[in-house]
Amino acid sequence: MGTTEKSEDVLNGSSHDEQEAQHVKTYIDDGGAADLSPEHREYLLQRHGTLNLDPIPSADPADPYNWPAWKKNVNLFLVAFHACMATFFAAGIIPAFGDIAADLGVSLQKASYLTSATIAMLGVGPLLWKPLANRFGRRPIWLISTLFAGVMNIGCAESHSYGAMMACRCIMSFFICPAAAIGGGVVVETFFKKDRGKFMGIWMLIFTLGPPSGPFFMGFVAYHIGYRWIYWIFAIINAVQFVAYFFFGPETRYLRSGVTHTGSTFKKEYLTFGRLDPTPLKPVEFISPIFLARYASITIPTITYTIVFCFASVFLTVEIPQIFIPKFNFNPQQIGLQFLGIMVGTIIGEQLGGPLSDVWINRKTRKNGNGIRPEPEYRLWLSYFGFMLVIIGLIVFGVQVNNAAVGHWDVSPIVGIAIAGAGNQIITTILVTYAIDCHPEQSSSIGVFVNIFRSTWGFIGPFWFPDMIDSIGVAGSGGLMAGIVLVCSVLPVVVLQWKGGAWRASNSDDDAAVGTGRGD
């Protein structure tokens, strides 16, 4: 059953942003379900057993909100794994920095730029992919992404100069990056609001496991069969992704007004490769996520999370070879094993940040009565525990590395990494979910916006991290980073929790005054 009604935005030839604002009218106001047609109501009752749905889906089986749970979960895994591979590929060569440096005749620090440059591309690339994914759908983008990323990984495996390998790495990063930014929007497109924290947490968990799991697994590869096989394995992964998307990755981009859906459910989900959104593509859309900077409820969580990510993820992964190889004379396999701590910490952190976040909100909703959800700022209470863990973990890592004798490794620095990793994951889930709760109509753009900041700082960090370590030592670096997190992350979140509601109301008034809504 298709959506046949024309929105006023399309009839009047309005902008893409305005049509998108109409699209997100699936977030129907209280009592909106009473306005549904009898056929629509009957379909929803048969499919979901209730009309208490937020958002209200269409009466089309191809609408992702109406998919069975198994299809939603499979699609979530494919997209989350895709996002994970973006950072997995970027960080996977970290244990082989020493081998790459020797093979290509460059310094260890210059070899590390093969990772930092790909991180930068992960931030810039989605600016191009997001408007294309909005017009032509997510599925074609996933297929193009995995196909050409695989080709570039083969190029890396066959590169015998630093310049050629750097070029292939950057192009690969450009093609593999879409899911890292758009994936959060896919969660919003498929799961109801009551489950958003849980499934956003699952997506963020798999995504966040990319930086530590890449070096952990690829350390064995580099040590036993050579670092070039890392790239061949990357290419094989891309091939498997392409096949999995082709058979099990249906389209999640579903416009609920302004278009007519035709054909069978299977055709709409798997065989539609044309234009989904008929509105003109404007150049400004390629930079439109940057405009989200005017929302404090998006900008402050993004900046505070970016600082944490830069220290608790990028520093604790990219700098491991440059700290541990000189001090402990580790080989690639031993370097890879150091990443087990952050993997364990990340998994534990998600158990605290994802499901607990939904329990926290749903409990307050029941306490309020009448299904009244608390303000999004209520979710931020859980972030302070994450900040505390990050601060403790950074200090423990720095102090214990400093105290370790040359050539005598012990596990205590890795415990610090695990503690920081748990905190980083809690903060990731809470702050990203908070931003989307405040502006659900901007879900995909928020992912791109966050990714720009996160990847930019992730790219810049490795250029000054070594100088910081040389100047004040590893222990001093841990203390300095902990202090920066306290001042530049914790305090802004305190202010956001205090003033966030008033700022959102002011932004809503401003948007209403100019009659615009920049949606996804």
Salt bridges, closest charged atoms under 4 A:
GLU20 OE2 - ARG253 NH2 2.76
ASP54 OD2 - LYS193 NZ 3.56
ASP60 OD2 - LYS268 NZ 2.90
ASP63 OD1 - ARG256 NH2 2.64
ASP103 OD2 - ARG228 NH2 3.02
GLU189 OE2 - ARG138 NH2 2.30
ASP195 OD2 - LYS194 NZ 3.02
GLU269 OE1 - LYS71 NZ 2.89
ASP277 OD2 - HIS16 ND1 3.31
ASP277 OD2 - ARG253 NH2 3.68
GLU285 OE1 - HIS16 NE2 3.67
GLU285 OE2 - ARG135 NH2 2.55
GLU375 OE1 - ARG504 NH2 2.84
GLU377 OE1 - ARG504 NH2 2.63
ASP437 OD1 - ARG196 NH1 3.45
ASP437 OD2 - ARG379 NH2 2.72
GLU441 OE2 - HIS439 ND1 3.66
ASP511 OD1 - ARG294 NH1 2.99
ASP520 OD1 - LYS130 NZ 3.68
